[in-house]
Amino acid sequence: MKITLTRASSTTTTVTYNIKITGGSGTAGWALMRGTTNVKHRTASTGKFTVTKGKTYKVWAVKKRSGSRYKTITPK
């Protein structure tokens, strides 16, 4: 399973990313976490989210029958 994040746009304080989950099998979902706080989540293999620059987030990808994986991001 692979998580692809593409920077879609940015402002002086935020960055918007497109997310795409590929590989593995089963239903896909993703979640954006800041510490233990679920910032946003979707049951889909694609999506979009906006984060604050300078803060650290974990982007989790999950596929039923394929497990989970995450990427840590700190947008600048």
The first five atom37 places (N, CA, C, CB, O) and aatype in JSON, in Angstrom:
{
  "aatype": [12, 11, 9, 16, 10, 16, 1, 0, 15, 15, 16, 16, 16, 16, 19, 16, 18, 2, 9, 11, 9, 16, 7, 7, 15, 7, 16, 0, 7, 17, 0, 10, 12, 1, 7, 16, 16, 2, 19, 11, 8, 1, 16, 0, 15, 16, 7, 11, 13, 16, 19, 16, 11, 7, 11, 16, 18, 11, 19, 17, 0, 19, 11, 11, 1, 15, 7, 15, 1, 18, 11, 16, 9, 16, 14, 11],
  "atom_mask": [
    [1, 1, 1, 1, 1],
    [1, 1, 1, 1, 1],
    [1, 1, 1, 1, 1],
    [1, 1, 1, 1, 1],
    [1, 1, 1, 1, 1],
    [1, 1, 1, 1, 1],
    [1, 1, 1, 1, 1],
    [1, 1, 1, 1, 1],
    [1, 1, 1, 1, 1],
    [1, 1, 1, 1, 1],
    [1, 1, 1, 1, 1],
    [1, 1, 1, 1, 1],
    [1, 1, 1, 1, 1],
    [1, 1, 1, 1, 1],
    [1, 1, 1, 1, 1],
    [1, 1, 1, 1, 1],
    [1, 1, 1, 1, 1],
    [1, 1, 1, 1, 1],
    [1, 1, 1, 1, 1],
    [1, 1, 1, 1, 1],
    [1, 1, 1, 1, 1],
    [1, 1, 1, 1, 1],
    [1, 1, 1, 0, 1],
    [1, 1, 1, 0, 1],
    [1, 1, 1, 1, 1],
    [1, 1, 1, 0, 1],
    [1, 1, 1, 1, 1],
    [1, 1, 1, 1, 1],
    [1, 1, 1, 0, 1],
    [1, 1, 1, 1, 1],
    [1, 1, 1, 1, 1],
    [1, 1, 1, 1, 1],
    [1, 1, 1, 1, 1],
    [1, 1, 1, 1, 1],
    [1, 1, 1, 0, 1],
    [1, 1, 1, 1, 1],
    [1, 1, 1, 1, 1],
    [1, 1, 1, 1, 1],
    [1, 1, 1, 1, 1],
    [1, 1, 1, 1, 1],
    [1, 1, 1, 1, 1],
    [1, 1, 1, 1, 1],
    [1, 1, 1, 1, 1],
    [1, 1, 1, 1, 1],
    [1, 1, 1, 1, 1],
    [1, 1, 1, 1, 1],
    [1, 1, 1, 0, 1],
    [1, 1, 1, 1, 1],
    [1, 1, 1, 1, 1],
    [1, 1, 1, 1, 1],
    [1, 1, 1, 1, 1],
    [1, 1, 1, 1, 1],
    [1, 1, 1, 1, 1],
    [1, 1, 1, 0, 1],
    [1, 1, 1, 1, 1],
    [1, 1, 1, 1, 1],
    [1, 1, 1, 1, 1],
    [1, 1, 1, 1, 1],
    [1, 1, 1, 1, 1],
    [1, 1, 1, 1, 1],
    [1, 1, 1, 1, 1],
    [1, 1, 1, 1, 1],
    [1, 1, 1, 1, 1],
    [1, 1, 1, 1, 1],
    [1, 1, 1, 1, 1],
    [1, 1, 1, 1, 1],
    [1, 1, 1, 0, 1],
    [1, 1, 1, 1, 1],
    [1, 1, 1, 1, 1],
    [1, 1, 1, 1, 1],
    [1, 1, 1, 1, 1],
    [1, 1, 1, 1, 1],
    [1, 1, 1, 1, 1],
    [1, 1, 1, 1, 1],
    [1, 1, 1, 1, 1],
    [1, 1, 1, 1, 1]
  ],
  "atom_positions": [
    [[0.84, -1.17, 0.0], [0.0, 0.0, 0.0], [0.89, 1.24, 0.0], [-0.96, -0.01, 1.22], [1.92, 1.28, 0.68]],
    [[0.5, 2.25, -0.76], [1.28, 3.47, -0.9], [0.4, 4.68, -0.66], [1.94, 3.55, -2.3], [-0.73, 4.74, -1.14]],
    [[0.93, 5.66, 0.08], [0.24, 6.94, 0.31], [0.94, 7.99, -0.53], [0.24, 7.34, 1.84], [2.14, 8.22, -0.38]],
    [[0.19, 8.64, -1.42], [0.74, 9.71, -2.24], [0.07, 11.01, -1.83], [0.55, 9.43, -3.76], [-1.15, 11.14, -1.89]],
    [[0.89, 11.99, -1.42], [0.39, 13.32, -1.07], [0.92, 14.31, -2.09], [0.81, 13.72, 0.37], [2.12, 14.37, -2.34]],
    [[0.02, 15.08, -2.67], [0.38, 16.09, -3.65], [-0.07, 17.44, -3.14], [-0.23, 15.78, -5.04], [-1.24, 17.63, -2.8]],
    [[0.84, 18.38, -3.09], [0.51, 19.73, -2.62], [-0.36, 20.4, -3.67], [1.8, 20.57, -2.35], [0.08, 20.6, -4.81]],
    [[-1.59, 20.75, -3.31], [-2.54, 21.34, -4.25], [-2.47, 22.86, -4.24], [-3.95, 20.88, -3.92], [-2.54, 23.5, -5.29]],
    [[-2.33, 23.46, -3.04], [-2.25, 24.91, -2.92], [-1.75, 25.28, -1.54], [-3.63, 25.56, -3.2], [-1.65, 24.43, -0.65]],
    [[-1.44, 26.56, -1.36], [-1.03, 27.02, -0.03], [-1.31, 28.5, 0.12], [0.46, 26.74, 0.2], [-1.45, 29.24, -0.85]],
    [[-1.4, 28.92, 1.39], [-1.53, 30.32, 1.75], [-0.36, 30.63, 2.68], [-2.93, 30.64, 2.44], [0.55, 29.8, 2.81]],
    [[-0.36, 31.77, 3.31], [0.73, 32.09, 4.24], [0.66, 31.22, 5.5], [0.68, 33.56, 4.63], [1.67, 31.07, 6.19]],
    [[-0.51, 30.63, 5.81], [-0.65, 29.86, 7.05], [-1.07, 28.41, 6.87], [-1.64, 30.52, 7.93], [-0.98, 27.63, 7.81]],
    [[-1.54, 28.03, 5.67], [-2.04, 26.67, 5.47], [-1.51, 26.05, 4.17], [-3.57, 26.67, 5.45], [-1.04, 26.75, 3.27]],
    [[-1.6, 24.71, 4.11], [-1.27, 23.96, 2.9], [-2.4, 22.96, 2.66], [0.13, 23.23, 3.02], [-2.86, 22.3, 3.59]],
    [[-2.85, 22.86, 1.41], [-3.87, 21.89, 1.03], [-3.21, 20.79, 0.22], [-5.02, 22.56, 0.22], [-2.45, 21.04, -0.72]],
    [[-3.52, 19.54, 0.6], [-2.96, 18.37, -0.06], [-4.07, 17.52, -0.67], [-2.14, 17.53, 0.93], [-5.18, 17.46, -0.14]],
    [[-3.76, 16.87, -1.78], [-4.57, 15.79, -2.31], [-3.93, 14.5, -1.83], [-4.68, 15.84, -3.89], [-2.71, 14.39, -1.8]],
    [[-4.75, 13.52, -1.46], [-4.25, 12.23, -1.0], [-4.77, 11.13, -1.9], [-4.65, 11.97, 0.47], [-5.92, 11.16, -2.35]],
    [[-3.91, 10.15, -2.18], [-4.3, 8.99, -2.97], [-3.67, 7.75, -2.36], [-3.88, 9.15, -4.46], [-2.46, 7.72, -2.1]],
    [[-4.48, 6.71, -2.14], [-4.01, 5.45, -1.59], [-4.07, 4.41, -2.69], [-4.84, 5.01, -0.34], [-5.12, 4.19, -3.29]],
    [[-2.94, 3.75, -2.96], [-2.89, 2.74, -4.0], [-2.28, 1.45, -3.45], [-2.08, 3.24, -5.23], [-1.63, 1.45, -2.4]],
    [[-2.5, 0.36, -4.16], [-1.96, -0.94, -3.76], [-2.8, -1.6, -2.69], [0.0, 0.0, 0.0], [-3.74, -1.0, -2.16]],
    [[-2.47, -2.81, -2.37], [-3.21, -3.55, -1.35], [-4.58, -3.97, -1.85], [0.0, 0.0, 0.0], [-4.92, -3.76, -3.02]],
    [[-5.37, -4.56, -0.97], [-6.71, -4.97, -1.37], [-7.71, -4.59, -0.3], [-6.76, -6.49, -1.63], [-7.35, -4.38, 0.86]],
    [[-8.96, -4.5, -0.69], [-10.02, -4.17, 0.25], [-10.4, -2.71, 0.19], [0.0, 0.0, 0.0], [-9.85, -1.93, -0.59]],
    [[-11.35, -2.34, 1.03], [-11.86, -0.98, 1.09], [-10.82, -0.06, 1.72], [-13.18, -0.93, 1.9], [-10.23, -0.39, 2.75]],
    [[-10.6, 1.09, 1.1], [-9.6, 2.04, 1.59], [-10.24, 3.12, 2.44], [-8.85, 2.67, 0.42], [-11.41, 3.45, 2.29]],
    [[-9.43, 3.66, 3.34], [-9.82, 4.81, 4.14], [-8.58, 5.55, 4.57], [0.0, 0.0, 0.0], [-7.48, 5.0, 4.54]],
    [[-8.74, 6.8, 4.97], [-7.59, 7.56, 5.46], [-8.03, 8.46, 6.61], [-6.96, 8.4, 4.33], [-9.21, 8.79, 6.75]],
    [[-7.05, 8.84, 7.43], [-7.31, 9.72, 8.56], [-6.13, 10.66, 8.74], [-7.56, 8.9, 9.86], [-4.98, 10.27, 8.57]],
    [[-6.43, 11.9, 9.08], [-5.43, 12.91, 9.38], [-5.45, 13.13, 10.88], [-5.71, 14.25, 8.59], [-6.47, 13.53, 11.45]],
    [[-4.32, 12.87, 11.53], [-4.24, 12.96, 12.99], [-3.23, 14.02, 13.4], [-3.85, 11.6, 13.59], [-2.18, 14.17, 12.78]],
    [[-3.57, 14.76, 14.45], [-2.63, 15.7, 15.11], [-2.57, 15.23, 16.55], [-3.11, 17.24, 15.0], [-3.47, 15.5, 17.34]],
    [[-1.5, 14.53, 16.89], [-1.42, 13.87, 18.19], [-2.47, 12.78, 18.25], [0.0, 0.0, 0.0], [-2.47, 11.88, 17.41]],
    [[-3.36, 12.84, 19.23], [-4.44, 11.86, 19.33], [-5.77, 12.4, 18.79], [-4.62, 11.43, 20.77], [-6.8, 11.74, 18.91]],
    [[-5.74, 13.59, 18.2], [-6.95, 14.22, 17.66], [-7.14, 13.85, 16.2], [-6.89, 15.74, 17.82], [-6.25, 14.04, 15.37]],
    [[-8.32, 13.32, 15.89], [-8.68, 13.0, 14.51], [-9.16, 14.3, 13.86], [-9.79, 11.87, 14.43], [-10.25, 14.78, 14.17]],
    [[-8.34, 14.86, 12.97], [-8.64, 16.13, 12.32], [-9.66, 15.94, 11.2], [-7.35, 16.76, 11.78], [-10.58, 16.73, 11.03]],
    [[-9.47, 14.87, 10.42], [-10.37, 14.58, 9.3], [-10.18, 13.13, 8.9], [-10.11, 15.54, 8.08], [-9.07, 12.6, 9.02]],
    [[-11.22, 12.49, 8.43], [-11.09, 11.12, 7.92], [-12.16, 10.86, 6.86], [-11.21, 10.08, 9.07], [-13.21, 11.51, 6.84]],
    [[-11.87, 9.91, 6.0], [-12.8, 9.53, 4.93], [-12.65, 8.05, 4.63], [-12.54, 10.38, 3.65], [-11.58, 7.48, 4.8]],
    [[-13.73, 7.44, 4.19], [-13.69, 6.06, 3.69], [-13.64, 6.18, 2.17], [-14.95, 5.2, 4.18], [-14.67, 6.11, 1.49]],
    [[-12.44, 6.35, 1.66], [-12.22, 6.52, 0.22], [-10.72, 6.37, -0.05], [-12.74, 7.93, -0.29], [-9.91, 6.48, 0.87]],
    [[-10.37, 6.12, -1.29], [-8.95, 5.99, -1.64], [-8.35, 7.32, -2.1], [-8.77, 4.94, -2.72], [-7.15, 7.39, -2.36]],
    [[-9.17, 8.37, -2.2], [-8.69, 9.7, -2.56], [-9.36, 10.73, -1.66], [-8.95, 10.0, -4.06], [-10.35, 10.44, -0.99]],
    [[-8.82, 11.93, -1.67], [-9.43, 13.01, -0.89], [-8.56, 14.24, -0.87], [0.0, 0.0, 0.0], [-7.56, 14.32, -1.59]],
    [[-8.95, 15.21, -0.05], [-8.25, 16.48, 0.06], [-8.36, 16.95, 1.5], [-8.83, 17.54, -0.94], [-9.39, 16.77, 2.14]],
    [[-7.29, 17.56, 2.01], [-7.33, 18.14, 3.35], [-6.41, 19.35, 3.43], [-6.94, 17.09, 4.41], [-5.47, 19.48, 2.64]],
    [[-6.7, 20.24, 4.38], [-5.92, 21.44, 4.6], [-5.37, 21.43, 6.02], [-6.78, 22.71, 4.36], [-6.08, 21.14, 6.97]],
    [[-4.07, 21.74, 6.14], [-3.4, 21.73, 7.44], [-2.68, 23.06, 7.67], [-2.41, 20.56, 7.52], [-2.43, 23.82, 6.74]],
    [[-2.36, 23.32, 8.93], [-1.65, 24.53, 9.32], [-0.15, 24.33, 9.16], [-1.99, 24.92, 10.77], [0.39, 23.3, 9.57]],
    [[0.51, 25.31, 8.56], [1.96, 25.24, 8.38], [2.65, 25.2, 9.74], [2.46, 26.45, 7.56], [2.22, 25.84, 10.69]],
    [[3.74, 24.42, 9.81], [4.56, 24.35, 11.0], [4.09, 23.36, 12.06], [0.0, 0.0, 0.0], [4.8, 23.13, 13.04]],
    [[2.92, 22.77, 11.88], [2.43, 21.76, 12.82], [2.66, 20.38, 12.22], [0.93, 21.98, 13.15], [2.65, 20.21, 11.0]],
    [[2.86, 19.38, 13.08], [3.13, 18.02, 12.63], [1.86, 17.18, 12.67], [4.23, 17.38, 13.5], [1.11, 17.2, 13.65]],
    [[1.64, 16.43, 11.6], [0.47, 15.57, 11.45], [0.91, 14.19, 11.0], [-0.54, 16.17, 10.43], [1.98, 14.03, 10.41]],
    [[0.1, 13.19, 11.29], [0.27, 11.86, 10.72], [-0.9, 11.61, 9.79], [0.37, 10.75, 11.84], [-2.06, 11.8, 10.17]],
    [[-0.59, 11.18, 8.58], [-1.62, 10.82, 7.6], [-1.64, 9.3, 7.54], [-1.34, 11.46, 6.18], [-0.68, 8.67, 7.07]],
    [[-2.73, 8.7, 8.02], [-2.89, 7.24, 8.06], [-3.69, 6.76, 6.87], [-3.57, 6.8, 9.38], [-4.68, 7.38, 6.48]],
    [[-3.26, 5.66, 6.29], [-4.01, 4.98, 5.23], [-4.31, 3.57, 5.73], [-3.22, 4.95, 3.86], [-3.45, 2.91, 6.31]],
    [[-5.53, 3.13, 5.51], [-5.96, 1.8, 5.96], [-6.68, 1.12, 4.81], [-6.88, 1.9, 7.22], [-7.49, 1.73, 4.12]],
    [[-6.38, -0.15, 4.61], [-7.13, -0.96, 3.65], [-7.51, -2.25, 4.33], [-6.3, -1.23, 2.35], [-6.66, -2.98, 4.85]],
    [[-8.8, -2.53, 4.32], [-9.28, -3.77, 4.9], [-8.54, -4.93, 4.23], [-10.83, -3.92, 4.72], [-8.43, -4.95, 3.0]],
    [[-8.05, -5.86, 4.99], [-7.26, -7.02, 4.55], [-5.83, -6.67, 4.15], [-7.95, -7.67, 3.38], [-5.06, -7.57, 3.82]],
    [[-5.44, -5.38, 4.18], [-4.07, -5.03, 3.81], [-3.33, -4.28, 4.91], [-4.08, -4.18, 2.56], [-2.14, -3.99, 4.75]],
    [[-3.98, -3.98, 6.02], [-3.31, -3.3, 7.12], [-3.33, -1.79, 7.0], [0.0, 0.0, 0.0], [-4.17, -1.22, 6.32]],
    [[-2.37, -1.15, 7.68], [-2.32, 0.3, 7.7], [-0.88, 0.78, 7.56], [-2.95, 0.86, 8.98], [0.07, 0.02, 7.73]],
    [[-0.75, 2.06, 7.24], [0.54, 2.69, 7.06], [0.34, 4.19, 7.28], [1.15, 2.39, 5.63], [-0.77, 4.69, 7.09]],
    [[1.39, 4.9, 7.67], [1.25, 6.35, 7.83], [2.48, 7.09, 7.35], [0.97, 6.71, 9.27], [3.57, 6.52, 7.22]],
    [[2.28, 8.39, 7.09], [3.36, 9.32, 6.76], [3.25, 10.47, 7.74], [3.28, 9.82, 5.27], [2.14, 10.92, 8.05]],
    [[4.37, 10.95, 8.21], [4.4, 12.14, 9.07], [4.74, 13.34, 8.2], [5.42, 11.97, 10.24], [5.69, 13.3, 7.41]],
    [[3.95, 14.42, 8.35], [4.21, 15.65, 7.58], [4.25, 16.85, 8.52], [3.14, 15.85, 6.48], [3.53, 16.9, 9.51]],
    [[5.11, 17.8, 8.18], [5.16, 19.11, 8.84], [5.27, 20.14, 7.72], [6.38, 19.21, 9.87], [6.37, 20.48, 7.3]],
    [[4.12, 20.62, 7.23], [4.13, 21.56, 6.1], [4.88, 22.86, 6.39], [2.72, 21.88, 5.7], [4.84, 23.38, 7.51]],
    [[5.55, 23.38, 5.38], [6.28, 24.65, 5.49], [5.76, 25.63, 4.48], [7.79, 24.44, 5.3], [6.25, 26.75, 4.41]]
  ]
}
